[in-house]
């Protein structure tokens, strides 16, 4: 009978050790998953914000170019080039 008790205690210890390893593995896997998700979400937000900034910058550059072109067109309409107006540029 004492041998059976010793055997049962050994089996219980082995089973509890195995359960501890499994639970520890699950906790580690879940915590790694959660820790990985937050930086990935932050990176997606940063990329989205950078893309919006680039689009705004490009639209401002295009707007500036179009404004200069419109000003040049207005000058050409209001002050048409005549041979006399070209004299400063010829000499």
N, C-alpha and C positions, 0 to 999 in steps of 0.2 A: 504494500500500500504506500509506503513512503516514496517508492520509486515512481509510482503513478502521479503523486502530488508534485514531485520534482519535475517530471515530464510535463505536466499540465502548466506549471509555473513557467517553464522554459518556452512552451508553445504560446502562452499568453504574452510573454515578453516579446517574442518574435512577431506576433500579430500586431501588438501595439506599436512596435518599432516600424513595421511596414506601413501601418495606417499613418503614423507620424510623417514618414517619408512622402507618402502620397499627398497628404494634406499640405505639407511644406512645398511640394512641387506645384500644387494647384495655386497656392498663395503667391508663389514666385511668378508663375505664368500670368496670373491676373494682374499683379502689380506691374510687371514688365509691359503688358498690353496697355494698361492705363497710362503709364509713363510715356509710352511711345505715341499715343494718340494726341496728347496735348501739344507737343512740339510740332507735330505734323499739321494740326489745325492752325496753329500760330503761323507756320510757314505759308500755308495757303492764304491766310488773311493778308500777310505781308506781300505776297506775290500779287494778290488782287489789288491792294492799295498802290503798289508800284506801277501796275498796268494802268490804273486810272490816272496816276500822276503823269505817266508818259503820254497818254492820250490827250490830257489837258495841255501839256507842253506843246505837242504837235499841233493842236488846234489853234493855240495862241500864235505859233510861228506862221501858220497858214493865214490866220487873220491879219497878221502884220504885213505879210507879203501882199495880200489882196488890198489892204488899205493903201499901201504905197502904189500899187498898180492903179487903183482908183484915183488917187491924187494925180498921178502922171497923166491919166486919161482926161481928167478935168482940166489940167493945164493945157493939154493939147487942144481941147475943145474951146476953151476960153481964149487962148492966145495962139492962134494958128501960126504956123511958121511961114514967114515971108522971106524973100531974099534979103531984105534989110535986117531982119531978126537973126539971120544966120551969119552976118558979118563978124561978130565977135568970135565965132567958132572957126571961121575960115582963116583968119590971120593968126 
